[in-house]
Amino acid sequence: MKTEYTNDEDFGSVWNNISKQGHIAEKEYVSRDGFLFFKSQLCVPRGSFREFLITKLHGGGLAGHFGHDKTFAIVADRFY
């Protein structure tokens, strides 16, 4: 996932700014251990891992089976 930030449509510019400057690019974003966070939420780049998280939180073992609204709330609480 760490390697996906550079070219990601959602986080690429923020990640590249942080990488160049070596610190927080925008006051709400931070890089920790090679992962990008927005406030306390892990930024998940577009791709198969994002889809995996949504699938698991919707009907998998991480949170049981919830409807669309509950699944969205769970994902939005933990991930950005």
PDB file with SEQRES, HELIX, SHEET and CRYST1 records, atoms N, CA, C and O in Angstrom:
SEQRES   1 A   80  MET LYS THR GLU TYR THR ASN ASP GLU ASP PHE GLY SER          
SEQRES   2 A   80  VAL TRP ASN ASN ILE SER LYS GLN GLY HIS ILE ALA GLU          
SEQRES   3 A   80  LYS GLU TYR VAL SER ARG ASP GLY PHE LEU PHE PHE LYS          
SEQRES   4 A   80  SER GLN LEU CYS VAL PRO ARG GLY SER PHE ARG GLU PHE          
SEQRES   5 A   80  LEU ILE THR LYS LEU HIS GLY GLY GLY LEU ALA GLY HIS          
SEQRES   6 A   80  PHE GLY HIS ASP LYS THR PHE ALA ILE VAL ALA ASP ARG          
SEQRES   7 A   80  PHE TYR                                                      
HELIX    1 AA1 LYS A    2  GLU A    4  5                                   3    
HELIX    2 AA2 GLY A   12  GLN A   21  1                                  10    
HELIX    3 AA3 SER A   48  GLY A   59  1                                  12    
HELIX    4 AA4 HIS A   68  ARG A   78  1                                  11    
SHEET    1 AA1 3 TYR A  29  ARG A  32  0                                        
SHEET    2 AA1 3 PHE A  35  PHE A  38 -1                                        
SHEET    3 AA1 3 GLN A  41  LEU A  42 -1                                        
CRYST1    1.000    1.000    1.000  90.00  90.00  90.00 P 1           1          
ATOM      1  N   MET A   1       0.819  -1.181   0.000  1.00  0.00           N  
ATOM      2  CA  MET A   1       0.000   0.000   0.000  1.00  0.00           C  
ATOM      3  C   MET A   1       0.871   1.256   0.000  1.00  0.00           C  
ATOM      4  O   MET A   1       0.516   2.255  -0.625  1.00  0.00           O  
ATOM      5  N   LYS A   2       1.995   1.212   0.689  1.00  0.00           N  
ATOM      6  CA  LYS A   2       2.876   2.372   0.778  1.00  0.00           C  
ATOM      7  C   LYS A   2       3.345   2.845  -0.591  1.00  0.00           C  
ATOM      8  O   LYS A   2       3.498   4.045  -0.820  1.00  0.00           O  
ATOM      9  N   THR A   3       3.569   1.916  -1.486  1.00  0.00           N  
ATOM     10  CA  THR A   3       4.077   2.275  -2.814  1.00  0.00           C  
ATOM     11  C   THR A   3       2.994   2.864  -3.706  1.00  0.00           C  
ATOM     12  O   THR A   3       3.308   3.438  -4.749  1.00  0.00           O  
ATOM     13  N   GLU A   4       1.748   2.739  -3.329  1.00  0.00           N  
ATOM     14  CA  GLU A   4       0.631   3.217  -4.139  1.00  0.00           C  
ATOM     15  C   GLU A   4       0.360   4.711  -3.973  1.00  0.00           C  
ATOM     16  O   GLU A   4      -0.296   5.310  -4.826  1.00  0.00           O  
ATOM     17  N   TYR A   5       0.845   5.317  -2.908  1.00  0.00           N  
ATOM     18  CA  TYR A   5       0.553   6.731  -2.649  1.00  0.00           C  
ATOM     19  C   TYR A   5       1.088   7.653  -3.746  1.00  0.00           C  
ATOM     20  O   TYR A   5       0.412   8.605  -4.138  1.00  0.00           O  
ATOM     21  N   THR A   6       2.271   7.383  -4.231  1.00  0.00           N  
ATOM     22  CA  THR A   6       2.936   8.281  -5.177  1.00  0.00           C  
ATOM     23  C   THR A   6       2.080   8.616  -6.387  1.00  0.00           C  
ATOM     24  O   THR A   6       2.012   9.779  -6.786  1.00  0.00           O  
ATOM     25  N   ASN A   7       1.434   7.636  -6.974  1.00  0.00           N  
ATOM     26  CA  ASN A   7       0.658   7.848  -8.194  1.00  0.00           C  
ATOM     27  C   ASN A   7      -0.851   7.826  -7.968  1.00  0.00           C  
ATOM     28  O   ASN A   7      -1.623   7.795  -8.927  1.00  0.00           O  
ATOM     29  N   ASP A   8      -1.267   7.841  -6.724  1.00  0.00           N  
ATOM     30  CA  ASP A   8      -2.694   7.744  -6.431  1.00  0.00           C  
ATOM     31  C   ASP A   8      -3.426   9.031  -6.799  1.00  0.00           C  
ATOM     32  O   ASP A   8      -2.936  10.136  -6.562  1.00  0.00           O  
ATOM     33  N   GLU A   9      -4.598   8.863  -7.378  1.00  0.00           N  
ATOM     34  CA  GLU A   9      -5.427   9.986  -7.813  1.00  0.00           C  
ATOM     35  C   GLU A   9      -5.867  10.858  -6.633  1.00  0.00           C  
ATOM     36  O   GLU A   9      -5.962  12.078  -6.762  1.00  0.00           O  
ATOM     37  N   ASP A  10      -6.128  10.243  -5.506  1.00  0.00           N  
ATOM     38  CA  ASP A  10      -6.626  10.978  -4.342  1.00  0.00           C  
ATOM     39  C   ASP A  10      -5.511  11.567  -3.481  1.00  0.00           C  
ATOM     40  O   ASP A  10      -5.650  12.677  -2.967  1.00  0.00           O  
ATOM     41  N   PHE A  11      -4.408  10.838  -3.320  1.00  0.00           N  
ATOM     42  CA  PHE A  11      -3.392  11.234  -2.351  1.00  0.00           C  
ATOM     43  C   PHE A  11      -2.018  11.527  -2.943  1.00  0.00           C  
ATOM     44  O   PHE A  11      -1.106  11.911  -2.211  1.00  0.00           O  
ATOM     45  N   GLY A  12      -1.853  11.356  -4.239  1.00  0.00           N  
ATOM     46  CA  GLY A  12      -0.544  11.501  -4.865  1.00  0.00           C  
ATOM     47  C   GLY A  12       0.118  12.843  -4.624  1.00  0.00           C  
ATOM     48  O   GLY A  12       1.298  12.888  -4.276  1.00  0.00           O  
ATOM     49  N   SER A  13      -0.602  13.929  -4.798  1.00  0.00           N  
ATOM     50  CA  SER A  13       0.017  15.249  -4.647  1.00  0.00           C  
ATOM     51  C   SER A  13       0.394  15.520  -3.195  1.00  0.00           C  
ATOM     52  O   SER A  13       1.455  16.085  -2.931  1.00  0.00           O  
ATOM     53  N   VAL A  14      -0.449  15.130  -2.259  1.00  0.00           N  
ATOM     54  CA  VAL A  14      -0.129  15.314  -0.844  1.00  0.00           C  
ATOM     55  C   VAL A  14       1.084  14.475  -0.467  1.00  0.00           C  
ATOM     56  O   VAL A  14       2.001  14.963   0.194  1.00  0.00           O  
ATOM     57  N   TRP A  15       1.089  13.221  -0.884  1.00  0.00           N  
ATOM     58  CA  TRP A  15       2.192  12.317  -0.568  1.00  0.00           C  
ATOM     59  C   TRP A  15       3.506  12.833  -1.145  1.00  0.00           C  
ATOM     60  O   TRP A  15       4.534  12.825  -0.467  1.00  0.00           O  
ATOM     61  N   ASN A  16       3.472  13.275  -2.382  1.00  0.00           N  
ATOM     62  CA  ASN A  16       4.690  13.773  -3.012  1.00  0.00           C  
ATOM     63  C   ASN A  16       5.198  15.041  -2.337  1.00  0.00           C  
ATOM     64  O   ASN A  16       6.410  15.235  -2.238  1.00  0.00           O  
ATOM     65  N   ASN A  17       4.304  15.904  -1.872  1.00  0.00           N  
ATOM     66  CA  ASN A  17       4.722  17.091  -1.122  1.00  0.00           C  
ATOM     67  C   ASN A  17       5.375  16.720   0.195  1.00  0.00           C  
ATOM     68  O   ASN A  17       6.394  17.298   0.573  1.00  0.00           O  
ATOM     69  N   ILE A  18       4.798  15.764   0.888  1.00  0.00           N  
ATOM     70  CA  ILE A  18       5.373  15.318   2.154  1.00  0.00           C  
ATOM     71  C   ILE A  18       6.743  14.692   1.915  1.00  0.00           C  
ATOM     72  O   ILE A  18       7.685  14.947   2.665  1.00  0.00           O  
ATOM     73  N   SER A  19       6.853  13.878   0.879  1.00  0.00           N  
ATOM     74  CA  SER A  19       8.119  13.208   0.570  1.00  0.00           C  
ATOM     75  C   SER A  19       9.214  14.208   0.248  1.00  0.00           C  
ATOM     76  O   SER A  19      10.352  14.041   0.687  1.00  0.00           O  
ATOM     77  N   LYS A  20       8.890  15.240  -0.506  1.00  0.00           N  
ATOM     78  CA  LYS A  20       9.880  16.258  -0.883  1.00  0.00           C  
ATOM     79  C   LYS A  20      10.286  17.119   0.299  1.00  0.00           C  
ATOM     80  O   LYS A  20      11.462  17.441   0.465  1.00  0.00           O  
ATOM     81  N   GLN A  21       9.322  17.488   1.111  1.00  0.00           N  
ATOM     82  CA  GLN A  21       9.588  18.397   2.219  1.00  0.00           C  
ATOM     83  C   GLN A  21      10.044  17.667   3.478  1.00  0.00           C  
ATOM     84  O   GLN A  21      10.664  18.263   4.358  1.00  0.00           O  
ATOM     85  N   GLY A  22       9.739  16.397   3.557  1.00  0.00           N  
ATOM     86  CA  GLY A  22      10.137  15.611   4.720  1.00  0.00           C  
ATOM     87  C   GLY A  22       9.320  15.910   5.968  1.00  0.00           C  
ATOM     88  O   GLY A  22       9.720  15.550   7.075  1.00  0.00           O  
ATOM     89  N   HIS A  23       8.191  16.559   5.798  1.00  0.00           N  
ATOM     90  CA  HIS A  23       7.324  16.836   6.943  1.00  0.00           C  
ATOM     91  C   HIS A  23       5.890  16.997   6.461  1.00  0.00           C  
ATOM     92  O   HIS A  23       5.584  16.715   5.302  1.00  0.00           O  
ATOM     93  N   ILE A  24       5.032  17.441   7.330  1.00  0.00           N  
ATOM     94  CA  ILE A  24       3.610  17.571   7.005  1.00  0.00           C  
ATOM     95  C   ILE A  24       3.431  18.575   5.871  1.00  0.00           C  
ATOM     96  O   ILE A  24       3.885  19.714   5.969  1.00  0.00           O  
ATOM     97  N   ALA A  25       2.770  18.154   4.799  1.00  0.00           N  
ATOM     98  CA  ALA A  25       2.546  19.010   3.642  1.00  0.00           C  
ATOM     99  C   ALA A  25       1.351  19.924   3.872  1.00  0.00           C  
ATOM    100  O   ALA A  25       1.368  21.089   3.475  1.00  0.00           O  
ATOM    101  N   GLU A  26       0.348  19.411   4.492  1.00  0.00           N  
ATOM    102  CA  GLU A  26      -0.834  20.176   4.834  1.00  0.00           C  
ATOM    103  C   GLU A  26      -1.129  19.857   6.288  1.00  0.00           C  
ATOM    104  O   GLU A  26      -0.913  18.727   6.726  1.00  0.00           O  
ATOM    105  N   LYS A  27      -1.605  20.801   7.022  1.00  0.00           N  
ATOM    106  CA  LYS A  27      -1.681  20.650   8.479  1.00  0.00           C  
ATOM    107  C   LYS A  27      -2.445  19.419   8.953  1.00  0.00           C  
ATOM    108  O   LYS A  27      -2.249  18.978  10.085  1.00  0.00           O  
ATOM    109  N   GLU A  28      -3.299  18.864   8.124  1.00  0.00           N  
ATOM    110  CA  GLU A  28      -4.115  17.734   8.559  1.00  0.00           C  
ATOM    111  C   GLU A  28      -3.545  16.383   8.132  1.00  0.00           C  
ATOM    112  O   GLU A  28      -4.012  15.346   8.602  1.00  0.00           O  
ATOM    113  N   TYR A  29      -2.549  16.377   7.257  1.00  0.00           N  
ATOM    114  CA  TYR A  29      -1.941  15.137   6.773  1.00  0.00           C  
ATOM    115  C   TYR A  29      -0.603  14.916   7.451  1.00  0.00           C  
ATOM    116  O   TYR A  29       0.132  15.860   7.742  1.00  0.00           O  
ATOM    117  N   VAL A  30      -0.304  13.647   7.696  1.00  0.00           N  
ATOM    118  CA  VAL A  30       0.991  13.295   8.277  1.00  0.00           C  
ATOM    119  C   VAL A  30       1.411  11.926   7.757  1.00  0.00           C  
ATOM    120  O   VAL A  30       0.578  11.058   7.500  1.00  0.00           O  
ATOM    121  N   SER A  31       2.700  11.755   7.612  1.00  0.00           N  
ATOM    122  CA  SER A  31       3.263  10.464   7.230  1.00  0.00           C  
ATOM    123  C   SER A  31       3.841   9.811   8.478  1.00  0.00           C  
ATOM    124  O   SER A  31       4.646  10.410   9.191  1.00  0.00           O  
ATOM    125  N   ARG A  32       3.422   8.576   8.733  1.00  0.00           N  
ATOM    126  CA  ARG A  32       3.944   7.805   9.868  1.00  0.00           C  
ATOM    127  C   ARG A  32       4.309   6.415   9.400  1.00  0.00           C  
ATOM    128  O   ARG A  32       3.462   5.679   8.894  1.00  0.00           O  
ATOM    129  N   ASP A  33       5.557   6.058   9.566  1.00  0.00           N  
ATOM    130  CA  ASP A  33       6.051   4.732   9.192  1.00  0.00           C  
ATOM    131  C   ASP A  33       5.746   4.387   7.742  1.00  0.00           C  
ATOM    132  O   ASP A  33       5.510   3.225   7.412  1.00  0.00           O  
ATOM    133  N   GLY A  34       5.751   5.402   6.872  1.00  0.00           N  
ATOM    134  CA  GLY A  34       5.530   5.175   5.457  1.00  0.00           C  
ATOM    135  C   GLY A  34       4.069   5.130   5.038  1.00  0.00           C  
ATOM    136  O   GLY A  34       3.766   4.882   3.871  1.00  0.00           O  
ATOM    137  N   PHE A  35       3.165   5.367   5.975  1.00  0.00           N  
ATOM    138  CA  PHE A  35       1.739   5.422   5.678  1.00  0.00           C  
ATOM    139  C   PHE A  35       1.266   6.858   5.801  1.00  0.00           C  
ATOM    140  O   PHE A  35       1.808   7.631   6.590  1.00  0.00           O  
ATOM    141  N   LEU A  36       0.257   7.216   5.023  1.00  0.00           N  
ATOM    142  CA  LEU A  36      -0.307   8.555   5.049  1.00  0.00           C  
ATOM    143  C   LEU A  36      -1.583   8.551   5.880  1.00  0.00           C  
ATOM    144  O   LEU A  36      -2.450   7.693   5.716  1.00  0.00           O  
ATOM    145  N   PHE A  37      -1.679   9.536   6.779  1.00  0.00           N  
ATOM    146  CA  PHE A  37      -2.859   9.682   7.623  1.00  0.00           C  
ATOM    147  C   PHE A  37      -3.453  11.066   7.431  1.00  0.00           C  
ATOM    148  O   PHE A  37      -2.728  12.045   7.253  1.00  0.00           O  
ATOM    149  N   PHE A  38      -4.770  11.140   7.468  1.00  0.00           N  
ATOM    150  CA  PHE A  38      -5.494  12.397   7.525  1.00  0.00           C  
ATOM    151  C   PHE A  38      -6.108  12.441   8.905  1.00  0.00           C  
ATOM    152  O   PHE A  38      -7.007  11.660   9.220  1.00  0.00           O  
ATOM    153  N   LYS A  39      -5.625  13.352   9.729  1.00  0.00           N  
ATOM    154  CA  LYS A  39      -5.968  13.377  11.156  1.00  0.00           C  
ATOM    155  C   LYS A  39      -5.582  12.014  11.725  1.00  0.00           C  
ATOM    156  O   LYS A  39      -4.399  11.673  11.723  1.00  0.00           O  
ATOM    157  N   SER A  40      -6.527  11.234  12.206  1.00  0.00           N  
ATOM    158  CA  SER A  40      -6.187   9.914  12.761  1.00  0.00           C  
ATOM    159  C   SER A  40      -6.582   8.773  11.833  1.00  0.00           C  
ATOM    160  O   SER A  40      -6.469   7.604  12.201  1.00  0.00           O  
ATOM    161  N   GLN A  41      -7.046   9.109  10.624  1.00  0.00           N  
ATOM    162  CA  GLN A  41      -7.543   8.091   9.703  1.00  0.00           C  
ATOM    163  C   GLN A  41      -6.469   7.703   8.685  1.00  0.00           C  
ATOM    164  O   GLN A  41      -5.804   8.566   8.111  1.00  0.00           O  
ATOM    165  N   LEU A  42      -6.312   6.415   8.472  1.00  0.00           N  
ATOM    166  CA  LEU A  42      -5.389   5.908   7.470  1.00  0.00           C  
ATOM    167  C   LEU A  42      -5.918   6.218   6.081  1.00  0.00           C  
ATOM    168  O   LEU A  42      -7.066   5.902   5.768  1.00  0.00           O  
ATOM    169  N   CYS A  43      -5.096   6.831   5.250  1.00  0.00           N  
ATOM    170  CA  CYS A  43      -5.472   7.112   3.861  1.00  0.00           C  
ATOM    171  C   CYS A  43      -5.270   5.837   3.044  1.00  0.00           C  
ATOM    172  O   CYS A  43      -4.174   5.278   3.016  1.00  0.00           O  
ATOM    173  N   VAL A  44      -6.314   5.390   2.392  1.00  0.00           N  
ATOM    174  CA  VAL A  44      -6.256   4.157   1.607  1.00  0.00           C  
ATOM    175  C   VAL A  44      -6.327   4.522   0.132  1.00  0.00           C  
ATOM    176  O   VAL A  44      -7.352   5.019  -0.336  1.00  0.00           O  
ATOM    177  N   PRO A  45      -5.242   4.279  -0.608  1.00  0.00           N  
ATOM    178  CA  PRO A  45      -5.235   4.594  -2.035  1.00  0.00           C  
ATOM    179  C   PRO A  45      -6.274   3.772  -2.794  1.00  0.00           C  
ATOM    180  O   PRO A  45      -6.719   2.721  -2.334  1.00  0.00           O  
ATOM    181  N   ARG A  46      -6.646   4.279  -3.967  1.00  0.00           N  
ATOM    182  CA  ARG A  46      -7.576   3.539  -4.826  1.00  0.00           C  
ATOM    183  C   ARG A  46      -6.936   2.226  -5.243  1.00  0.00           C  
ATOM    184  O   ARG A  46      -5.728   2.155  -5.469  1.00  0.00           O  
ATOM    185  N   GLY A  47      -7.739   1.210  -5.341  1.00  0.00           N  
ATOM    186  CA  GLY A  47      -7.217  -0.074  -5.785  1.00  0.00           C  
ATOM    187  C   GLY A  47      -7.842  -1.228  -5.048  1.00  0.00           C  
ATOM    188  O   GLY A  47      -8.861  -1.083  -4.372  1.00  0.00           O  
ATOM    189  N   SER A  48      -7.219  -2.374  -5.189  1.00  0.00           N  
ATOM    190  CA  SER A  48      -7.799  -3.609  -4.669  1.00  0.00           C  
ATOM    191  C   SER A  48      -7.864  -3.631  -3.144  1.00  0.00           C  
ATOM    192  O   SER A  48      -8.778  -4.233  -2.581  1.00  0.00           O  
ATOM    193  N   PHE A  49      -6.906  -2.983  -2.459  1.00  0.00           N  
ATOM    194  CA  PHE A  49      -6.948  -3.003  -0.996  1.00  0.00           C  
ATOM    195  C   PHE A  49      -8.133  -2.192  -0.478  1.00  0.00           C  
ATOM    196  O   PHE A  49      -8.758  -2.578   0.509  1.00  0.00           O  
ATOM    197  N   ARG A  50      -8.449  -1.080  -1.126  1.00  0.00           N  
ATOM    198  CA  ARG A  50      -9.610  -0.277  -0.733  1.00  0.00           C  
ATOM    199  C   ARG A  50     -10.888  -1.105  -0.908  1.00  0.00           C  
ATOM    200  O   ARG A  50     -11.754  -1.115  -0.033  1.00  0.00           O  
ATOM    201  N   GLU A  51     -10.993  -1.785  -2.026  1.00  0.00           N  
ATOM    202  CA  GLU A  51     -12.155  -2.632  -2.284  1.00  0.00           C  
ATOM    203  C   GLU A  51     -12.242  -3.773  -1.273  1.00  0.00           C  
ATOM    204  O   GLU A  51     -13.330  -4.125  -0.818  1.00  0.00           O  
ATOM    205  N   PHE A  52     -11.086  -4.349  -0.925  1.00  0.00           N  
ATOM    206  CA  PHE A  52     -11.024  -5.419   0.069  1.00  0.00           C  
ATOM    207  C   PHE A  52     -11.562  -4.935   1.420  1.00  0.00           C  
ATOM    208  O   PHE A  52     -12.358  -5.627   2.056  1.00  0.00           O  
ATOM    209  N   LEU A  53     -11.130  -3.757   1.853  1.00  0.00           N  
ATOM    210  CA  LEU A  53     -11.593  -3.220   3.129  1.00  0.00           C  
ATOM    211  C   LEU A  53     -13.103  -3.034   3.146  1.00  0.00           C  
ATOM    212  O   LEU A  53     -13.770  -3.414   4.109  1.00  0.00           O  
ATOM    213  N   ILE A  54     -13.633  -2.457   2.094  1.00  0.00           N  
ATOM    214  CA  ILE A  54     -15.071  -2.225   2.028  1.00  0.00           C  
ATOM    215  C   ILE A  54     -15.827  -3.543   2.058  1.00  0.00           C  
ATOM    216  O   ILE A  54     -16.830  -3.671   2.761  1.00  0.00           O  
ATOM    217  N   THR A  55     -15.353  -4.523   1.300  1.00  0.00           N  
ATOM    218  CA  THR A  55     -15.994  -5.839   1.270  1.00  0.00           C  
ATOM    219  C   THR A  55     -15.957  -6.491   2.642  1.00  0.00           C  
ATOM    220  O   THR A  55     -16.966  -7.017   3.111  1.00  0.00           O  
ATOM    221  N   LYS A  56     -14.797  -6.458   3.287  1.00  0.00           N  
ATOM    222  CA  LYS A  56     -14.663  -7.087   4.603  1.00  0.00           C  
ATOM    223  C   LYS A  56     -15.510  -6.389   5.648  1.00  0.00           C  
ATOM    224  O   LYS A  56     -16.130  -7.048   6.483  1.00  0.00           O  
ATOM    225  N   LEU A  57     -15.546  -5.076   5.614  1.00  0.00           N  
ATOM    226  CA  LEU A  57     -16.348  -4.354   6.600  1.00  0.00           C  
ATOM    227  C   LEU A  57     -17.840  -4.484   6.332  1.00  0.00           C  
ATOM    228  O   LEU A  57     -18.649  -4.361   7.252  1.00  0.00           O  
ATOM    229  N   HIS A  58     -18.209  -4.730   5.090  1.00  0.00           N  
ATOM    230  CA  HIS A  58     -19.630  -4.878   4.755  1.00  0.00           C  
ATOM    231  C   HIS A  58     -20.165  -6.248   5.143  1.00  0.00           C  
ATOM    232  O   HIS A  58     -21.202  -6.353   5.798  1.00  0.00           O  
ATOM    233  N   GLY A  59     -19.464  -7.287   4.742  1.00  0.00           N  
ATOM    234  CA  GLY A  59     -20.028  -8.610   4.968  1.00  0.00           C  
ATOM    235  C   GLY A  59     -19.068  -9.618   5.521  1.00  0.00           C  
ATOM    236  O   GLY A  59     -19.417 -10.789   5.674  1.00  0.00           O  
ATOM    237  N   GLY A  60     -17.866  -9.193   5.825  1.00  0.00           N  
ATOM    238  CA  GLY A  60     -16.853 -10.134   6.284  1.00  0.00           C  
ATOM    239  C   GLY A  60     -16.764 -10.203   7.785  1.00  0.00           C  
ATOM    240  O   GLY A  60     -17.660  -9.765   8.506  1.00  0.00           O  
ATOM    241  N   GLY A  61     -15.679 -10.757   8.233  1.00  0.00           N  
ATOM    242  CA  GLY A  61     -15.484 -11.008   9.646  1.00  0.00           C  
ATOM    243  C   GLY A  61     -15.082  -9.810  10.477  1.00  0.00           C  
ATOM    244  O   GLY A  61     -15.048  -9.925  11.702  1.00  0.00           O  
ATOM    245  N   LEU A  62     -14.776  -8.674   9.891  1.00  0.00           N  
ATOM    246  CA  LEU A  62     -14.310  -7.538  10.680  1.00  0.00           C  
ATOM    247  C   LEU A  62     -15.433  -6.844  11.442  1.00  0.00           C  
ATOM    248  O   LEU A  62     -15.197  -6.305  12.524  1.00  0.00           O  
ATOM    249  N   ALA A  63     -16.632  -6.845  10.907  1.00  0.00           N  
ATOM    250  CA  ALA A  63     -17.699  -6.109  11.582  1.00  0.00           C  
ATOM    251  C   ALA A  63     -19.084  -6.725  11.397  1.00  0.00           C  
ATOM    252  O   ALA A  63     -20.080  -6.107  11.774  1.00  0.00           O  
ATOM    253  N   GLY A  64     -19.170  -7.901  10.837  1.00  0.00           N  
ATOM    254  CA  GLY A  64     -20.483  -8.486  10.588  1.00  0.00           C  
ATOM    255  C   GLY A  64     -21.070  -7.943   9.303  1.00  0.00           C  
ATOM    256  O   GLY A  64     -20.395  -7.228   8.563  1.00  0.00           O  
ATOM    257  N   HIS A  65     -22.306  -8.271   9.034  1.00  0.00           N  
ATOM    258  CA  HIS A  65     -22.948  -7.828   7.797  1.00  0.00           C  
ATOM    259  C   HIS A  65     -23.842  -6.628   8.089  1.00  0.00           C  
ATOM    260  O   HIS A  65     -24.808  -6.724   8.845  1.00  0.00           O  
ATOM    261  N   PHE A  66     -23.500  -5.500   7.477  1.00  0.00           N  
ATOM    262  CA  PHE A  66     -24.269  -4.287   7.666  1.00  0.00           C  
ATOM    263  C   PHE A  66     -24.752  -3.792   6.314  1.00  0.00           C  
ATOM    264  O   PHE A  66     -24.255  -4.220   5.273  1.00  0.00           O  
ATOM    265  N   GLY A  67     -25.712  -2.900   6.335  1.00  0.00           N  
ATOM    266  CA  GLY A  67     -26.193  -2.270   5.116  1.00  0.00           C  
ATOM    267  C   GLY A  67     -25.227  -1.195   4.657  1.00  0.00           C  
ATOM    268  O   GLY A  67     -24.176  -0.979   5.262  1.00  0.00           O  
ATOM    269  N   HIS A  68     -25.600  -0.529   3.584  1.00  0.00           N  
ATOM    270  CA  HIS A  68     -24.751   0.500   2.972  1.00  0.00           C  
ATOM    271  C   HIS A  68     -24.393   1.613   3.951  1.00  0.00           C  
ATOM    272  O   HIS A  68     -23.219   1.959   4.082  1.00  0.00           O  
ATOM    273  N   ASP A  69     -25.370   2.173   4.633  1.00  0.00           N  
ATOM    274  CA  ASP A  69     -25.127   3.318   5.512  1.00  0.00           C  
ATOM    275  C   ASP A  69     -24.218   2.962   6.683  1.00  0.00           C  
ATOM    276  O   ASP A  69     -23.302   3.717   7.010  1.00  0.00           O  
ATOM    277  N   LYS A  70     -24.464   1.840   7.305  1.00  0.00           N  
ATOM    278  CA  LYS A  70     -23.644   1.412   8.440  1.00  0.00           C  
ATOM    279  C   LYS A  70     -22.224   1.084   7.972  1.00  0.00           C  
ATOM    280  O   LYS A  70     -21.257   1.439   8.646  1.00  0.00           O  
ATOM    281  N   THR A  71     -22.088   0.413   6.831  1.00  0.00           N  
ATOM    282  CA  THR A  71     -20.771   0.099   6.285  1.00  0.00           C  
ATOM    283  C   THR A  71     -20.004   1.381   5.995  1.00  0.00           C  
ATOM    284  O   THR A  71     -18.826   1.488   6.336  1.00  0.00           O  
ATOM    285  N   PHE A  72     -20.655   2.350   5.373  1.00  0.00           N  
ATOM    286  CA  PHE A  72     -20.001   3.624   5.065  1.00  0.00           C  
ATOM    287  C   PHE A  72     -19.543   4.318   6.342  1.00  0.00           C  
ATOM    288  O   PHE A  72     -18.442   4.866   6.380  1.00  0.00           O  
ATOM    289  N   ALA A  73     -20.359   4.305   7.379  1.00  0.00           N  
ATOM    290  CA  ALA A  73     -20.001   4.942   8.636  1.00  0.00           C  
ATOM    291  C   ALA A  73     -18.775   4.282   9.267  1.00  0.00           C  
ATOM    292  O   ALA A  73     -17.903   4.969   9.798  1.00  0.00           O  
ATOM    293  N   ILE A  74     -18.709   2.964   9.208  1.00  0.00           N  
ATOM    294  CA  ILE A  74     -17.568   2.235   9.776  1.00  0.00           C  
ATOM    295  C   ILE A  74     -16.291   2.567   8.998  1.00  0.00           C  
ATOM    296  O   ILE A  74     -15.250   2.849   9.590  1.00  0.00           O  
ATOM    297  N   VAL A  75     -16.384   2.530   7.676  1.00  0.00           N  
ATOM    298  CA  VAL A  75     -15.217   2.827   6.827  1.00  0.00           C  
ATOM    299  C   VAL A  75     -14.774   4.271   7.052  1.00  0.00           C  
ATOM    300  O   VAL A  75     -13.579   4.523   7.212  1.00  0.00           O  
ATOM    301  N   ALA A  76     -15.693   5.209   7.066  1.00  0.00           N  
ATOM    302  CA  ALA A  76     -15.372   6.629   7.221  1.00  0.00           C  
ATOM    303  C   ALA A  76     -14.777   6.936   8.598  1.00  0.00           C  
ATOM    304  O   ALA A  76     -14.010   7.887   8.741  1.00  0.00           O  
ATOM    305  N   ASP A  77     -15.121   6.150   9.593  1.00  0.00           N  
ATOM    306  CA  ASP A  77     -14.578   6.356  10.931  1.00  0.00           C  
ATOM    307  C   ASP A  77     -13.118   5.947  11.032  1.00  0.00           C  
ATOM    308  O   ASP A  77     -12.357   6.556  11.784  1.00  0.00           O  
ATOM    309  N   ARG A  78     -12.719   4.932  10.290  1.00  0.00           N  
ATOM    310  CA  ARG A  78     -11.374   4.365  10.425  1.00  0.00           C  
ATOM    311  C   ARG A  78     -10.420   4.742   9.298  1.00  0.00           C  
ATOM    312  O   ARG A  78      -9.205   4.791   9.490  1.00  0.00           O  
ATOM    313  N   PHE A  79     -10.981   5.005   8.124  1.00  0.00           N  
ATOM    314  CA  PHE A  79     -10.149   5.209   6.936  1.00  0.00           C  
ATOM    315  C   PHE A  79     -10.572   6.472   6.204  1.00  0.00           C  
ATOM    316  O   PHE A  79     -11.713   6.923   6.313  1.00  0.00           O  
ATOM    317  N   TYR A  80      -9.620   7.039   5.446  1.00  0.00           N  
ATOM    318  CA  TYR A  80      -9.897   8.243   4.667  1.00  0.00           C  
ATOM    319  C   TYR A  80      -9.619   7.952   3.222  1.00  0.00           C  
ATOM    320  O   TYR A  80      -9.785   8.828   2.373  1.00  0.00           O  
TER     321      TYR A  80                                                      
END                                                                             
